[in-house]
Amino acid sequence: MKQYNISKHNSFYCVGLSYQKAEAHIRGKFSLPDTAKASILDTIKIDAIGDGALIISTCNRTEIYGFAQRPCQFIKLLCDYSNGTAEEFEKVAYIHENKNAISHLFKVGTGLDSQILGDFEIISQLKKGFKASQEVGLINGFMERLVNSVITASKRIKNETEISSGATSVAFASVQYILKNVKNISDKNILLFGTGKIGRNTCENLVKHTKNNHITLINRTKDKAEKIAGKFNLIVKDYENLTSEIQKTDVLIVATGAQRPTVSKEDIHTDKELLVLDLSIPENVSRNVTEHENVTLVHLDALSQITDETLEKRKAHIPKAEGIIDEVQSEFIAWLETRKFAPTIKALKQKLTAIKNAEINFQRKKINDFDESQAEIITNRIIQKITTQFANHLKDENTTSEESVALIQKVFQLENNSI
């Protein structure tokens, strides 16, 4: 990447893992809370590991994008600030470099690499990661343009295709699973523990599709649960009542977003059939709950694999979405290619400016009442037009840019060390 004059480092990397090779408990080990992400960014900045970096950590994936001398620098940071080891990472990881890393971010950011096809929640995570990096000064011109290009592609795919049509998300899939596997759901007691974004979406789907008025909400911060409950006229219980409420319920949905299990076998004191859905990464329900014979545990990975007519219809729109990505990505790569000769254009402009200044000085001495301000305006416009003409020439697909750059350097006697 050094040839593009965008970073002092030679390569742009993406290091990470995703649902495609890493199971939920492994993804959970490498999941990064906001504090860990902030620490990684600070370390990259302070230790001058890279001059651009971006972190994405969702239930589907954890990835670091950025410039560095070697990808192992990012891998070490990811392992240092998570609960995963280098050995675990190596078994499921991927490393993409330069244009492969660019292509990967386009697929991720547009929902084509999501666990549920067309899930556009990832774009908000990308924007969040961009803002966090920007605040610590780790977004250079290349990364800003790249992220904006991915956002553009995402918007176009959402507006120009039907790849996100129909209700399909983890929240929707969980409710569909309940409807298919729990008889007489409208008469059952449902307990939703955790009212973050996934919890809120799940709650809306429960109210809409189950026609159940026995839904109870619990959240560590009670007022958040009360806001949602007020909207749907639901019951809210204190966090301290979690164990007793589990004892009453038929379906328990956990979406707390904690970094360790918030529900284990010790919290379950009931002999009746209990369905537990864990919608979190890391896993928020300990696997030991299945030591109770009456408990069925389903994790979001299993829910995400549920295929229905909506997902099948979405697959038909993949080619059109890929076409949009190719178009926007090609525009980005074309811009990137122009960065090769940006120093030449800059050096040319400096050379022309030096010629201009020398000529204005000469004319000032030679001509009485010489209008220097007017001469400045005219000559600056001429310089801008000349440099723009050369830049457009170098951008031309039919131009051999290396030969043209060499010719410009020769004609204008531009020094190599300024290129």
FENDA-V740607 format. One line per field, one symbol per residue. ss: DSSP state (2 for helix, 1 for strand, 0 for the rest). psi: psi as a letter, one per 40 degrees, with the letter a starting at -180 (. if undefined). burial: # if it has 9 or more other C-alpha atoms within 8 Angstrom, else .. Layout:
ss = ???
psi = ???
burial = ???
This chain:
ss = 02220000001111111100000222222200022222222222220000001111100011111111002222222222000002222222011110222222222220000000000022222222222222200000222222222222222222220000000002222222222220002220011110002222222222222200001111000222222222220011102222222222001111000000001022200000011111000000102222200011111222220000222222200222222222222222222222222222222222222222222222222200000222222222222222222222222000002222222222200002220
psi = edeefeieidihihhaiidddhiddddddehhidddddddddddddefdifhihhhhaddihihiihididdddddddddeaeiiddddddeiihihbddddddddddeeeeeidhhehedddddddddddddddeffhadddddddddddddddddddeifeeiihhidddddddddddehifdeeihhhhhhfadddddddddddddefhffhhhhidhddddddddddefiihiideeddddddeidhhhhfdfieihehadeehgieihhhhhhfihihehieedeehdehhhhiddddeehhadddddddeedddddddddddddddddddddededddddddddddddddddddddddddhifhgdddddddddddddddddddddddehdehgdddddddddddefhhdee.
burial = ##.####.###########..#.#########...##########...#####################.#.#######.##.#.#.##..##.####..############.#######.##.##..##.###.#.###.######.######.###..####...########.###.....##.#########.######.###..#.#.######..#.###.##....######..##.###.###########.#####..#.....#############..##...#######..##.....######.##..#..##..##..#...#.########.###.###..#...#..##..........#...##..##..#..##..##...#....##..##....#.....
